[in-house]
Amino acid sequence: MSAPEGRKFTKTHEWVAIDGDVATFGLTDHAQGELGDITYLELLEVGDSVSAGEPFGVVESVKAASDVYSPIDGEVIEINGAAVDGPEVINASPYDDAWLVKVRIADPAQLEALMDTAAYDEYEANQ
């Protein structure tokens, strides 16, 4: 599955969709494929701060447990309770239904360090 246009991506396979001063984070199709069947998801709480490069959650699968890393700094303003309650949605719909958190962006300039879709597709192809 090709990464959707109009999003930003990290080298640790998280995606970011921007809407004004709010960033929505999720895991890429590549990440969910590497993890296998996801069985558990734990996220920070609304009001918690996130820092670029630091974990904001944990996903567990039949293969492994992995941290999920924040692409940028900000404050969690919403979590996807449906994904926490049914983490298998990450495998089924990584770019749509399986968004993880929404964050109020602290420093928009940090977005410039993230990959666009073309750069991410090339990076993923070389993994």
C-alpha positions in Angstrom: 0.0 0.0 0.0 1.5 3.3 -1.1 1.6 6.1 1.5 -1.1 8.7 1.1 -0.3 12.1 -0.4 -0.4 15.2 1.8 1.1 13.6 4.9 4.5 13.6 6.6 6.4 10.6 7.7 9.2 9.6 10.1 12.0 7.1 9.6 10.4 5.1 12.5 7.3 4.6 10.3 4.8 7.0 11.9 2.6 9.3 9.7 1.4 12.8 10.4 -1.6 14.6 8.9 -1.8 18.3 9.5 -5.0 20.3 9.9 -4.3 23.9 11.0 -2.4 23.7 14.4 -3.4 20.0 15.0 -1.4 17.0 13.9 -2.8 13.5 13.8 -0.4 10.7 14.3 -0.6 7.1 13.2 1.5 4.0 12.1 2.3 3.4 8.5 1.3 0.3 6.5 4.9 -0.7 6.6 5.0 -0.6 10.4 1.8 -2.6 10.9 3.1 -5.2 8.3 6.3 -5.6 10.2 4.5 -5.9 13.5 2.0 -8.5 12.4 -1.3 -9.0 14.1 -1.6 -6.1 16.6 -3.2 -7.2 19.9 -2.7 -4.3 22.3 -2.3 -0.5 22.2 -1.4 1.9 25.0 -1.3 5.7 24.4 -0.6 8.8 26.5 -3.6 10.6 28.0 -5.2 13.8 26.8 -3.2 16.7 28.3 0.1 14.9 28.2 3.0 16.5 26.4 4.9 14.7 23.6 8.4 15.4 22.4 9.9 14.7 19.0 11.6 11.3 19.0 10.1 10.3 22.3 7.5 7.5 22.8 3.9 8.4 23.0 2.6 4.9 23.1 3.3 1.2 22.9 1.9 -1.4 20.4 2.0 -5.1 21.0 1.6 -7.8 18.4 2.0 -11.5 18.2 5.6 -10.8 17.2 6.8 -8.0 19.5 6.1 -4.9 21.6 7.3 -1.6 20.1 7.3 2.0 21.2 5.5 4.5 18.9 7.5 7.7 18.6 6.2 11.3 18.4 7.3 13.1 15.2 7.0 16.5 16.7 6.5 18.4 20.0 3.0 19.2 21.3 0.1 18.4 23.6 -2.2 15.4 23.2 -5.7 16.8 22.7 -7.5 13.6 21.6 -6.8 9.8 21.6 -8.5 7.3 19.3 -10.4 5.2 21.9 -11.7 2.9 19.2 -8.1 1.9 18.3 -7.2 1.3 21.9 -10.3 -0.9 22.4 -9.8 -2.7 19.0 -6.1 -2.4 18.1 -6.5 -4.8 15.2 -7.9 -1.7 13.3 -4.2 -0.7 12.8 -3.7 -3.7 10.6 -6.9 -3.2 8.7 -6.8 0.6 8.1 -3.5 2.1 9.1 -4.1 5.4 7.2 -7.7 6.0 8.0 -9.6 4.5 11.0 -6.4 3.7 12.9 -5.2 7.2 13.7 -3.7 7.2 17.2 -3.6 10.7 18.7 -4.3 14.3 17.8 -1.7 16.8 19.1 -1.7 20.6 19.2 1.5 21.5 17.4 4.1 23.3 19.6 6.6 24.2 16.8 5.4 24.0 13.2 9.0 24.3 12.0 9.6 20.7 13.2 7.3 19.5 10.3 10.0 20.5 7.8 12.3 17.7 9.1 9.8 15.0 8.2 9.6 13.2 4.9 6.9 13.9 2.3 5.1 11.0 0.6 7.6 10.6 -2.3 10.6 10.6 0.1 8.9 8.2 2.4 8.0 5.8 -0.4 11.7 5.8 -1.5 12.9 5.3 2.1 10.5 2.4 2.6 11.5 0.8 -0.7 15.1 0.7 0.6 14.3 -0.9 3.9 
